[in-house]
Amino acid sequence: MARNYRKEYDNYHGSSAQKKRRAGRNTARRAAERTGAVKKGDGKDIHHRDNNPNNNSSGNTVVRTASSNRSFKRTKSAKRA
């Protein structure tokens, strides 16, 4: 069965809550680009320490590699990748 991207957008990515979260992530990325911390195509992500993409304070954001930022602990005893 093929993946239905239209339905996925309508049900999840297109919701107002997800649009606001995406906008917060984009704002953090643009701020880091302005300071020179990241560049387009450098393979870096902006990590939100409290996992709230709308909290873009300088103490809450840090530059990480994409692979490191997109992995997470699966169990309590697991180590962060």
C-alpha positions in Angstrom: 0.0 0.0 0.0 1.4 3.4 -1.0 1.7 6.2 1.5 -1.0 8.8 1.2 0.8 12.1 1.7 -2.2 14.2 1.1 -4.1 12.5 3.9 -1.0 12.8 6.2 -0.8 16.5 5.6 -4.5 17.0 6.2 -4.6 15.0 9.4 -1.3 16.1 11.0 1.1 18.5 9.2 -1.7 20.8 8.2 -3.2 21.3 11.6 -2.8 24.8 13.2 -0.8 23.4 16.1 1.8 21.7 13.9 2.0 24.8 11.7 2.9 26.9 14.8 5.5 24.3 15.9 7.1 24.3 12.4 7.1 28.1 12.3 9.0 28.0 15.7 11.6 25.7 14.3 12.0 27.8 11.2 12.4 30.9 13.4 15.2 29.3 15.5 17.0 28.2 12.3 16.9 31.7 10.8 18.2 33.2 14.0 21.1 30.8 14.0 21.8 31.6 10.4 21.9 35.3 11.2 24.5 34.7 14.0 26.6 32.5 11.7 26.2 29.4 13.8 24.8 27.4 10.9 24.8 27.7 7.1 22.4 26.3 4.5 23.3 22.7 3.6 25.8 22.2 6.5 23.9 19.2 7.9 23.3 20.9 11.3 20.0 21.2 13.2 18.8 23.5 15.9 18.1 21.4 19.0 15.5 22.7 21.6 16.6 21.4 25.0 13.1 21.5 26.4 11.6 20.0 23.2 9.4 23.1 22.8 10.0 24.5 19.3 8.3 27.8 20.3 10.8 28.5 23.1 13.7 30.0 21.1 15.6 31.6 23.9 19.4 31.4 23.5 19.6 29.1 26.6 17.2 26.6 25.1 18.7 26.2 21.6 21.9 24.6 20.6 23.4 23.5 17.2 23.8 19.8 16.7 24.4 17.4 13.9 21.2 16.3 12.2 21.8 12.6 13.1 22.3 13.5 16.7 19.2 15.8 16.9 16.9 13.4 15.2 17.6 10.4 17.5 16.2 10.0 21.0 16.4 7.7 23.9 14.2 4.7 23.5 14.4 3.6 27.1 15.3 5.2 30.5 18.7 3.5 30.6 19.6 4.1 26.9 22.3 6.6 26.1 21.8 9.5 23.7 23.2 8.9 20.3 
